[in-house]
Amino acid sequence: MMVLLQADTQQTGDLTTLRGLTIVNPDNCIDKIKQTLNLDS
């Protein structure tokens, strides 16, 4: 997982698809970590 501080959610989604690596920003970082660890409720 890579956190890009100045990328918007659309950009991180596109980069995730392109690179095969989960790329997030500060706005969706916690949600993606929870999702990855299956901590969603």
mmCIF entry with sequence, helices, sheets and N, C-alpha, C, O atoms, coordinates in Angstrom:
data_MODEL
# 
_entry.id   MODEL 
# 
_entity.id                         1 
_entity.type                       polymer 
_entity.pdbx_number_of_molecules   1 
# 
_entity_poly.entity_id                      1 
_entity_poly.type                           'polypeptide(L)' 
_entity_poly.nstd_linkage                   no 
_entity_poly.nstd_monomer                   no 
_entity_poly.pdbx_seq_one_letter_code       MMVLLQADTQQTGDLTTLRGLTIVNPDNCIDKIKQTLNLDS 
_entity_poly.pdbx_seq_one_letter_code_can   MMVLLQADTQQTGDLTTLRGLTIVNPDNCIDKIKQTLNLDS 
_entity_poly.pdbx_strand_id                 A 
# 
loop_
_entity_poly_seq.entity_id 
_entity_poly_seq.num 
_entity_poly_seq.mon_id 
_entity_poly_seq.hetero 
1 1  MET n 
1 2  MET n 
1 3  VAL n 
1 4  LEU n 
1 5  LEU n 
1 6  GLN n 
1 7  ALA n 
1 8  ASP n 
1 9  THR n 
1 10 GLN n 
1 11 GLN n 
1 12 THR n 
1 13 GLY n 
1 14 ASP n 
1 15 LEU n 
1 16 THR n 
1 17 THR n 
1 18 LEU n 
1 19 ARG n 
1 20 GLY n 
1 21 LEU n 
1 22 THR n 
1 23 ILE n 
1 24 VAL n 
1 25 ASN n 
1 26 PRO n 
1 27 ASP n 
1 28 ASN n 
1 29 CYS n 
1 30 ILE n 
1 31 ASP n 
1 32 LYS n 
1 33 ILE n 
1 34 LYS n 
1 35 GLN n 
1 36 THR n 
1 37 LEU n 
1 38 ASN n 
1 39 LEU n 
1 40 ASP n 
1 41 SER n 
# 
_struct_asym.id          A 
_struct_asym.entity_id   1 
# 
loop_
_struct_conf.conf_type_id 
_struct_conf.id 
_struct_conf.pdbx_PDB_helix_id 
_struct_conf.beg_label_comp_id 
_struct_conf.beg_label_asym_id 
_struct_conf.beg_label_seq_id 
_struct_conf.pdbx_beg_PDB_ins_code 
_struct_conf.end_label_comp_id 
_struct_conf.end_label_asym_id 
_struct_conf.end_label_seq_id 
_struct_conf.pdbx_end_PDB_ins_code 
_struct_conf.beg_auth_comp_id 
_struct_conf.beg_auth_asym_id 
_struct_conf.beg_auth_seq_id 
_struct_conf.end_auth_comp_id 
_struct_conf.end_auth_asym_id 
_struct_conf.end_auth_seq_id 
_struct_conf.pdbx_PDB_helix_class 
_struct_conf.details 
_struct_conf.pdbx_PDB_helix_length 
HELX_P HELX_P1 AA1 THR A 9  ? ARG A 19 ? THR A 9  ARG A 19 1 ? 11 
HELX_P HELX_P2 AA2 CYS A 29 ? THR A 36 ? CYS A 29 THR A 36 1 ? 8  
# 
_struct_conf_type.id          HELX_P 
_struct_conf_type.criteria    ? 
_struct_conf_type.reference   ? 
# 
_struct_sheet.id               AA1 
_struct_sheet.type             ? 
_struct_sheet.number_strands   2 
_struct_sheet.details          ? 
# 
_struct_sheet_order.sheet_id     AA1 
_struct_sheet_order.range_id_1   1 
_struct_sheet_order.range_id_2   2 
_struct_sheet_order.offset       ? 
_struct_sheet_order.sense        parallel 
# 
loop_
_struct_sheet_range.sheet_id 
_struct_sheet_range.id 
_struct_sheet_range.beg_label_comp_id 
_struct_sheet_range.beg_label_asym_id 
_struct_sheet_range.beg_label_seq_id 
_struct_sheet_range.pdbx_beg_PDB_ins_code 
_struct_sheet_range.end_label_comp_id 
_struct_sheet_range.end_label_asym_id 
_struct_sheet_range.end_label_seq_id 
_struct_sheet_range.pdbx_end_PDB_ins_code 
_struct_sheet_range.beg_auth_comp_id 
_struct_sheet_range.beg_auth_asym_id 
_struct_sheet_range.beg_auth_seq_id 
_struct_sheet_range.end_auth_comp_id 
_struct_sheet_range.end_auth_asym_id 
_struct_sheet_range.end_auth_seq_id 
AA1 1 MET A 2  ? VAL A 3  ? MET A 2  VAL A 3  
AA1 2 ILE A 23 ? VAL A 24 ? ILE A 23 VAL A 24 
# 
loop_
_atom_site.group_PDB 
_atom_site.id 
_atom_site.type_symbol 
_atom_site.label_atom_id 
_atom_site.label_alt_id 
_atom_site.label_comp_id 
_atom_site.label_asym_id 
_atom_site.label_entity_id 
_atom_site.label_seq_id 
_atom_site.pdbx_PDB_ins_code 
_atom_site.Cartn_x 
_atom_site.Cartn_y 
_atom_site.Cartn_z 
_atom_site.occupancy 
_atom_site.B_iso_or_equiv 
_atom_site.pdbx_formal_charge 
_atom_site.auth_seq_id 
_atom_site.auth_comp_id 
_atom_site.auth_asym_id 
_atom_site.auth_atom_id 
_atom_site.pdbx_PDB_model_num 
ATOM 1   N N  . MET A 1 1  ? 0.850   -1.164 0.000   1.00 0.00 ? 1  MET A N  1 
ATOM 2   C CA . MET A 1 1  ? 0.000   0.000  0.000   1.00 0.00 ? 1  MET A CA 1 
ATOM 3   C C  . MET A 1 1  ? 0.895   1.225  0.000   1.00 0.00 ? 1  MET A C  1 
ATOM 4   O O  . MET A 1 1  ? 1.880   1.302  0.733   1.00 0.00 ? 1  MET A O  1 
ATOM 5   N N  . MET A 1 2  ? 0.527   2.178  -0.839  1.00 0.00 ? 2  MET A N  1 
ATOM 6   C CA . MET A 1 2  ? 1.277   3.427  -0.941  1.00 0.00 ? 2  MET A CA 1 
ATOM 7   C C  . MET A 1 2  ? 0.313   4.585  -0.708  1.00 0.00 ? 2  MET A C  1 
ATOM 8   O O  . MET A 1 2  ? -0.791  4.598  -1.253  1.00 0.00 ? 2  MET A O  1 
ATOM 9   N N  . VAL A 1 3  ? 0.726   5.549  0.096   1.00 0.00 ? 3  VAL A N  1 
ATOM 10  C CA . VAL A 1 3  ? -0.091  6.733  0.356   1.00 0.00 ? 3  VAL A CA 1 
ATOM 11  C C  . VAL A 1 3  ? 0.501   7.910  -0.413  1.00 0.00 ? 3  VAL A C  1 
ATOM 12  O O  . VAL A 1 3  ? 1.655   8.289  -0.211  1.00 0.00 ? 3  VAL A O  1 
ATOM 13  N N  . LEU A 1 4  ? -0.311  8.478  -1.295  1.00 0.00 ? 4  LEU A N  1 
ATOM 14  C CA . LEU A 1 4  ? 0.083   9.683  -2.018  1.00 0.00 ? 4  LEU A CA 1 
ATOM 15  C C  . LEU A 1 4  ? -0.662  10.855 -1.387  1.00 0.00 ? 4  LEU A C  1 
ATOM 16  O O  . LEU A 1 4  ? -1.893  10.886 -1.374  1.00 0.00 ? 4  LEU A O  1 
ATOM 17  N N  . LEU A 1 5  ? 0.073   11.791 -0.879  1.00 0.00 ? 5  LEU A N  1 
ATOM 18  C CA . LEU A 1 5  ? -0.526  12.873 -0.108  1.00 0.00 ? 5  LEU A CA 1 
ATOM 19  C C  . LEU A 1 5  ? -1.317  13.866 -0.942  1.00 0.00 ? 5  LEU A C  1 
ATOM 20  O O  . LEU A 1 5  ? -2.261  14.472 -0.435  1.00 0.00 ? 5  LEU A O  1 
ATOM 21  N N  . GLN A 1 6  ? -0.961  14.049 -2.201  1.00 0.00 ? 6  GLN A N  1 
ATOM 22  C CA . GLN A 1 6  ? -1.626  15.083 -2.994  1.00 0.00 ? 6  GLN A CA 1 
ATOM 23  C C  . GLN A 1 6  ? -2.371  14.524 -4.199  1.00 0.00 ? 6  GLN A C  1 
ATOM 24  O O  . GLN A 1 6  ? -2.518  15.216 -5.206  1.00 0.00 ? 6  GLN A O  1 
ATOM 25  N N  . ALA A 1 7  ? -2.838  13.298 -4.113  1.00 0.00 ? 7  ALA A N  1 
ATOM 26  C CA . ALA A 1 7  ? -3.622  12.701 -5.197  1.00 0.00 ? 7  ALA A CA 1 
ATOM 27  C C  . ALA A 1 7  ? -5.078  12.610 -4.762  1.00 0.00 ? 7  ALA A C  1 
ATOM 28  O O  . ALA A 1 7  ? -5.376  12.355 -3.595  1.00 0.00 ? 7  ALA A O  1 
ATOM 29  N N  . ASP A 1 8  ? -5.979  12.821 -5.716  1.00 0.00 ? 8  ASP A N  1 
ATOM 30  C CA . ASP A 1 8  ? -7.389  12.671 -5.361  1.00 0.00 ? 8  ASP A CA 1 
ATOM 31  C C  . ASP A 1 8  ? -7.802  11.204 -5.494  1.00 0.00 ? 8  ASP A C  1 
ATOM 32  O O  . ASP A 1 8  ? -7.033  10.369 -5.972  1.00 0.00 ? 8  ASP A O  1 
ATOM 33  N N  . THR A 1 9  ? -9.017  10.911 -5.066  1.00 0.00 ? 9  THR A N  1 
ATOM 34  C CA . THR A 1 9  ? -9.500  9.533  -5.016  1.00 0.00 ? 9  THR A CA 1 
ATOM 35  C C  . THR A 1 9  ? -9.546  8.911  -6.413  1.00 0.00 ? 9  THR A C  1 
ATOM 36  O O  . THR A 1 9  ? -9.232  7.730  -6.567  1.00 0.00 ? 9  THR A O  1 
ATOM 37  N N  . GLN A 1 10 ? -9.926  9.673  -7.418  1.00 0.00 ? 10 GLN A N  1 
ATOM 38  C CA . GLN A 1 10 ? -9.962  9.160  -8.793  1.00 0.00 ? 10 GLN A CA 1 
ATOM 39  C C  . GLN A 1 10 ? -8.562  8.766  -9.247  1.00 0.00 ? 10 GLN A C  1 
ATOM 40  O O  . GLN A 1 10 ? -8.383  7.703  -9.842  1.00 0.00 ? 10 GLN A O  1 
ATOM 41  N N  . GLN A 1 11 ? -7.582  9.595  -8.978  1.00 0.00 ? 11 GLN A N  1 
ATOM 42  C CA . GLN A 1 11 ? -6.203  9.300  -9.369  1.00 0.00 ? 11 GLN A CA 1 
ATOM 43  C C  . GLN A 1 11 ? -5.685  8.056  -8.672  1.00 0.00 ? 11 GLN A C  1 
ATOM 44  O O  . GLN A 1 11 ? -5.032  7.223  -9.300  1.00 0.00 ? 11 GLN A O  1 
ATOM 45  N N  . THR A 1 12 ? -5.968  7.917  -7.381  1.00 0.00 ? 12 THR A N  1 
ATOM 46  C CA . THR A 1 12 ? -5.462  6.745  -6.666  1.00 0.00 ? 12 THR A CA 1 
ATOM 47  C C  . THR A 1 12 ? -6.122  5.475  -7.177  1.00 0.00 ? 12 THR A C  1 
ATOM 48  O O  . THR A 1 12 ? -5.474  4.431  -7.255  1.00 0.00 ? 12 THR A O  1 
ATOM 49  N N  . GLY A 1 13 ? -7.408  5.547  -7.530  1.00 0.00 ? 13 GLY A N  1 
ATOM 50  C CA . GLY A 1 13 ? -8.086  4.393  -8.104  1.00 0.00 ? 13 GLY A CA 1 
ATOM 51  C C  . GLY A 1 13 ? -7.485  3.997  -9.446  1.00 0.00 ? 13 GLY A C  1 
ATOM 52  O O  . GLY A 1 13 ? -7.273  2.815  -9.716  1.00 0.00 ? 13 GLY A O  1 
ATOM 53  N N  . ASP A 1 14 ? -7.212  4.992  -10.284 1.00 0.00 ? 14 ASP A N  1 
ATOM 54  C CA . ASP A 1 14 ? -6.607  4.727  -11.592 1.00 0.00 ? 14 ASP A CA 1 
ATOM 55  C C  . ASP A 1 14 ? -5.206  4.132  -11.440 1.00 0.00 ? 14 ASP A C  1 
ATOM 56  O O  . ASP A 1 14 ? -4.850  3.193  -12.152 1.00 0.00 ? 14 ASP A O  1 
ATOM 57  N N  . LEU A 1 15 ? -4.422  4.671  -10.526 1.00 0.00 ? 15 LEU A N  1 
ATOM 58  C CA . LEU A 1 15 ? -3.066  4.165  -10.311 1.00 0.00 ? 15 LEU A CA 1 
ATOM 59  C C  . LEU A 1 15 ? -3.073  2.757  -9.715  1.00 0.00 ? 15 LEU A C  1 
ATOM 60  O O  . LEU A 1 15 ? -2.210  1.940  -10.036 1.00 0.00 ? 15 LEU A O  1 
ATOM 61  N N  . THR A 1 16 ? -4.042  2.477  -8.852  1.00 0.00 ? 16 THR A N  1 
ATOM 62  C CA . THR A 1 16 ? -4.171  1.132  -8.287  1.00 0.00 ? 16 THR A CA 1 
ATOM 63  C C  . THR A 1 16 ? -4.416  0.130  -9.406  1.00 0.00 ? 16 THR A C  1 
ATOM 64  O O  . THR A 1 16 ? -3.797  -0.934 -9.439  1.00 0.00 ? 16 THR A O  1 
ATOM 65  N N  . THR A 1 17 ? -5.314  0.469  -10.316 1.00 0.00 ? 17 THR A N  1 
ATOM 66  C CA . THR A 1 17 ? -5.616  -0.412 -11.446 1.00 0.00 ? 17 THR A CA 1 
ATOM 67  C C  . THR A 1 17 ? -4.400  -0.568 -12.359 1.00 0.00 ? 17 THR A C  1 
ATOM 68  O O  . THR A 1 17 ? -4.100  -1.673 -12.812 1.00 0.00 ? 17 THR A O  1 
ATOM 69  N N  . LEU A 1 18 ? -3.721  0.508  -12.619 1.00 0.00 ? 18 LEU A N  1 
ATOM 70  C CA . LEU A 1 18 ? -2.581  0.502  -13.534 1.00 0.00 ? 18 LEU A CA 1 
ATOM 71  C C  . LEU A 1 18 ? -1.389  -0.256 -12.962 1.00 0.00 ? 18 LEU A C  1 
ATOM 72  O O  . LEU A 1 18 ? -0.734  -1.010 -13.682 1.00 0.00 ? 18 LEU A O  1 
ATOM 73  N N  . ARG A 1 19 ? -1.102  -0.067 -11.691 1.00 0.00 ? 19 ARG A N  1 
ATOM 74  C CA . ARG A 1 19 ? 0.111   -0.612 -11.082 1.00 0.00 ? 19 ARG A CA 1 
ATOM 75  C C  . ARG A 1 19 ? -0.069  -1.931 -10.346 1.00 0.00 ? 19 ARG A C  1 
ATOM 76  O O  . ARG A 1 19 ? 0.912   -2.620 -10.067 1.00 0.00 ? 19 ARG A O  1 
ATOM 77  N N  . GLY A 1 20 ? -1.304  -2.291 -10.028 1.00 0.00 ? 20 GLY A N  1 
ATOM 78  C CA . GLY A 1 20 ? -1.527  -3.531 -9.280  1.00 0.00 ? 20 GLY A CA 1 
ATOM 79  C C  . GLY A 1 20 ? -1.081  -3.427 -7.828  1.00 0.00 ? 20 GLY A C  1 
ATOM 80  O O  . GLY A 1 20 ? -0.809  -4.437 -7.178  1.00 0.00 ? 20 GLY A O  1 
ATOM 81  N N  . LEU A 1 21 ? -1.008  -2.209 -7.331  1.00 0.00 ? 21 LEU A N  1 
ATOM 82  C CA . LEU A 1 21 ? -0.619  -1.918 -5.957  1.00 0.00 ? 21 LEU A CA 1 
ATOM 83  C C  . LEU A 1 21 ? -1.688  -1.002 -5.390  1.00 0.00 ? 21 LEU A C  1 
ATOM 84  O O  . LEU A 1 21 ? -2.130  -0.079 -6.075  1.00 0.00 ? 21 LEU A O  1 
ATOM 85  N N  . THR A 1 22 ? -2.111  -1.232 -4.165  1.00 0.00 ? 22 THR A N  1 
ATOM 86  C CA . THR A 1 22 ? -3.133  -0.373 -3.570  1.00 0.00 ? 22 THR A CA 1 
ATOM 87  C C  . THR A 1 22 ? -2.523  0.983  -3.270  1.00 0.00 ? 22 THR A C  1 
ATOM 88  O O  . THR A 1 22 ? -1.597  1.102  -2.467  1.00 0.00 ? 22 THR A O  1 
ATOM 89  N N  . ILE A 1 23 ? -3.057  2.005  -3.927  1.00 0.00 ? 23 ILE A N  1 
ATOM 90  C CA . ILE A 1 23 ? -2.577  3.367  -3.745  1.00 0.00 ? 23 ILE A CA 1 
ATOM 91  C C  . ILE A 1 23 ? -3.729  4.172  -3.172  1.00 0.00 ? 23 ILE A C  1 
ATOM 92  O O  . ILE A 1 23 ? -4.838  4.150  -3.705  1.00 0.00 ? 23 ILE A O  1 
ATOM 93  N N  . VAL A 1 24 ? -3.466  4.877  -2.093  1.00 0.00 ? 24 VAL A N  1 
ATOM 94  C CA . VAL A 1 24 ? -4.495  5.625  -1.379  1.00 0.00 ? 24 VAL A CA 1 
ATOM 95  C C  . VAL A 1 24 ? -4.040  7.053  -1.134  1.00 0.00 ? 24 VAL A C  1 
ATOM 96  O O  . VAL A 1 24 ? -2.886  7.410  -1.370  1.00 0.00 ? 24 VAL A O  1 
ATOM 97  N N  . ASN A 1 25 ? -4.982  7.863  -0.652  1.00 0.00 ? 25 ASN A N  1 
ATOM 98  C CA . ASN A 1 25 ? -4.664  9.223  -0.236  1.00 0.00 ? 25 ASN A CA 1 
ATOM 99  C C  . ASN A 1 25 ? -5.114  9.377  1.214   1.00 0.00 ? 25 ASN A C  1 
ATOM 100 O O  . ASN A 1 25 ? -5.732  8.459  1.755   1.00 0.00 ? 25 ASN A O  1 
ATOM 101 N N  . PRO A 1 26 ? -4.830  10.491 1.851   1.00 0.00 ? 26 PRO A N  1 
ATOM 102 C CA . PRO A 1 26 ? -5.227  10.647 3.252   1.00 0.00 ? 26 PRO A CA 1 
ATOM 103 C C  . PRO A 1 26 ? -6.736  10.512 3.485   1.00 0.00 ? 26 PRO A C  1 
ATOM 104 O O  . PRO A 1 26 ? -7.162  10.125 4.574   1.00 0.00 ? 26 PRO A O  1 
ATOM 105 N N  . ASP A 1 27 ? -7.543  10.829 2.471   1.00 0.00 ? 27 ASP A N  1 
ATOM 106 C CA . ASP A 1 27 ? -8.996  10.762 2.630   1.00 0.00 ? 27 ASP A CA 1 
ATOM 107 C C  . ASP A 1 27 ? -9.525  9.334  2.701   1.00 0.00 ? 27 ASP A C  1 
ATOM 108 O O  . ASP A 1 27 ? -10.520 9.081  3.381   1.00 0.00 ? 27 ASP A O  1 
ATOM 109 N N  . ASN A 1 28 ? -8.876  8.396  2.011   1.00 0.00 ? 28 ASN A N  1 
ATOM 110 C CA . ASN A 1 28 ? -9.398  7.027  1.991   1.00 0.00 ? 28 ASN A CA 1 
ATOM 111 C C  . ASN A 1 28 ? -8.443  6.004  2.588   1.00 0.00 ? 28 ASN A C  1 
ATOM 112 O O  . ASN A 1 28 ? -8.681  4.801  2.478   1.00 0.00 ? 28 ASN A O  1 
ATOM 113 N N  . CYS A 1 29 ? -7.387  6.454  3.208   1.00 0.00 ? 29 CYS A N  1 
ATOM 114 C CA . CYS A 1 29 ? -6.359  5.571  3.761   1.00 0.00 ? 29 CYS A CA 1 
ATOM 115 C C  . CYS A 1 29 ? -6.919  4.630  4.832   1.00 0.00 ? 29 CYS A C  1 
ATOM 116 O O  . CYS A 1 29 ? -6.724  3.418  4.744   1.00 0.00 ? 29 CYS A O  1 
ATOM 117 N N  . ILE A 1 30 ? -7.593  5.157  5.813   1.00 0.00 ? 30 ILE A N  1 
ATOM 118 C CA . ILE A 1 30 ? -8.099  4.336  6.920   1.00 0.00 ? 30 ILE A CA 1 
ATOM 119 C C  . ILE A 1 30 ? -9.118  3.321  6.418   1.00 0.00 ? 30 ILE A C  1 
ATOM 120 O O  . ILE A 1 30 ? -9.096  2.161  6.830   1.00 0.00 ? 30 ILE A O  1 
ATOM 121 N N  . ASP A 1 31 ? -10.015 3.755  5.524   1.00 0.00 ? 31 ASP A N  1 
ATOM 122 C CA . ASP A 1 31 ? -11.018 2.835  4.982   1.00 0.00 ? 31 ASP A CA 1 
ATOM 123 C C  . ASP A 1 31 ? -10.369 1.685  4.217   1.00 0.00 ? 31 ASP A C  1 
ATOM 124 O O  . ASP A 1 31 ? -10.803 0.541  4.344   1.00 0.00 ? 31 ASP A O  1 
ATOM 125 N N  . LYS A 1 32 ? -9.339  1.970  3.429   1.00 0.00 ? 32 LYS A N  1 
ATOM 126 C CA . LYS A 1 32 ? -8.670  0.921  2.655   1.00 0.00 ? 32 LYS A CA 1 
ATOM 127 C C  . LYS A 1 32 ? -7.898  -0.034 3.560   1.00 0.00 ? 32 LYS A C  1 
ATOM 128 O O  . LYS A 1 32 ? -7.834  -1.232 3.283   1.00 0.00 ? 32 LYS A O  1 
ATOM 129 N N  . ILE A 1 33 ? -7.315  0.482  4.632   1.00 0.00 ? 33 ILE A N  1 
ATOM 130 C CA . ILE A 1 33 ? -6.608  -0.389 5.579   1.00 0.00 ? 33 ILE A CA 1 
ATOM 131 C C  . ILE A 1 33 ? -7.606  -1.330 6.240   1.00 0.00 ? 33 ILE A C  1 
ATOM 132 O O  . ILE A 1 33 ? -7.351  -2.530 6.351   1.00 0.00 ? 33 ILE A O  1 
ATOM 133 N N  . LYS A 1 34 ? -8.742  -0.793 6.681   1.00 0.00 ? 34 LYS A N  1 
ATOM 134 C CA . LYS A 1 34 ? -9.780  -1.630 7.286   1.00 0.00 ? 34 LYS A CA 1 
ATOM 135 C C  . LYS A 1 34 ? -10.268 -2.683 6.310   1.00 0.00 ? 34 LYS A C  1 
ATOM 136 O O  . LYS A 1 34 ? -10.451 -3.843 6.680   1.00 0.00 ? 34 LYS A O  1 
ATOM 137 N N  . GLN A 1 35 ? -10.481 -2.283 5.065   1.00 0.00 ? 35 GLN A N  1 
ATOM 138 C CA . GLN A 1 35 ? -10.939 -3.213 4.035   1.00 0.00 ? 35 GLN A CA 1 
ATOM 139 C C  . GLN A 1 35 ? -9.904  -4.313 3.791   1.00 0.00 ? 35 GLN A C  1 
ATOM 140 O O  . GLN A 1 35 ? -10.266 -5.483 3.662   1.00 0.00 ? 35 GLN A O  1 
ATOM 141 N N  . THR A 1 36 ? -8.646  -3.955 3.729   1.00 0.00 ? 36 THR A N  1 
ATOM 142 C CA . THR A 1 36 ? -7.579  -4.914 3.494   1.00 0.00 ? 36 THR A CA 1 
ATOM 143 C C  . THR A 1 36 ? -7.480  -5.912 4.642   1.00 0.00 ? 36 THR A C  1 
ATOM 144 O O  . THR A 1 36 ? -7.220  -7.094 4.415   1.00 0.00 ? 36 THR A O  1 
ATOM 145 N N  . LEU A 1 37 ? -7.684  -5.447 5.872   1.00 0.00 ? 37 LEU A N  1 
ATOM 146 C CA . LEU A 1 37 ? -7.586  -6.307 7.035   1.00 0.00 ? 37 LEU A CA 1 
ATOM 147 C C  . LEU A 1 37 ? -8.928  -6.951 7.408   1.00 0.00 ? 37 LEU A C  1 
ATOM 148 O O  . LEU A 1 37 ? -9.049  -7.590 8.453   1.00 0.00 ? 37 LEU A O  1 
ATOM 149 N N  . ASN A 1 38 ? -9.921  -6.777 6.551   1.00 0.00 ? 38 ASN A N  1 
ATOM 150 C CA . ASN A 1 38 ? -11.266 -7.312 6.784   1.00 0.00 ? 38 ASN A CA 1 
ATOM 151 C C  . ASN A 1 38 ? -11.854 -6.826 8.112   1.00 0.00 ? 38 ASN A C  1 
ATOM 152 O O  . ASN A 1 38 ? -12.446 -7.606 8.858   1.00 0.00 ? 38 ASN A O  1 
ATOM 153 N N  . LEU A 1 39 ? -11.689 -5.556 8.394   1.00 0.00 ? 39 LEU A N  1 
ATOM 154 C CA . LEU A 1 39 ? -12.218 -4.954 9.618   1.00 0.00 ? 39 LEU A CA 1 
ATOM 155 C C  . LEU A 1 39 ? -13.470 -4.123 9.360   1.00 0.00 ? 39 LEU A C  1 
ATOM 156 O O  . LEU A 1 39 ? -13.939 -3.410 10.248  1.00 0.00 ? 39 LEU A O  1 
ATOM 157 N N  . ASP A 1 40 ? -14.015 -4.213 8.139   1.00 0.00 ? 40 ASP A N  1 
ATOM 158 C CA . ASP A 1 40 ? -15.239 -3.467 7.833   1.00 0.00 ? 40 ASP A CA 1 
ATOM 159 C C  . ASP A 1 40 ? -16.377 -3.985 8.687   1.00 0.00 ? 40 ASP A C  1 
ATOM 160 O O  . ASP A 1 40 ? -16.502 -5.187 8.924   1.00 0.00 ? 40 ASP A O  1 
ATOM 161 N N  . SER A 1 41 ? -17.205 -3.060 9.144   1.00 0.00 ? 41 SER A N  1 
ATOM 162 C CA . SER A 1 41 ? -18.362 -3.500 9.932   1.00 0.00 ? 41 SER A CA 1 
ATOM 163 C C  . SER A 1 41 ? -19.653 -3.100 9.272   1.00 0.00 ? 41 SER A C  1 
ATOM 164 O O  . SER A 1 41 ? -20.729 -3.389 9.796   1.00 0.00 ? 41 SER A O  1 
# 
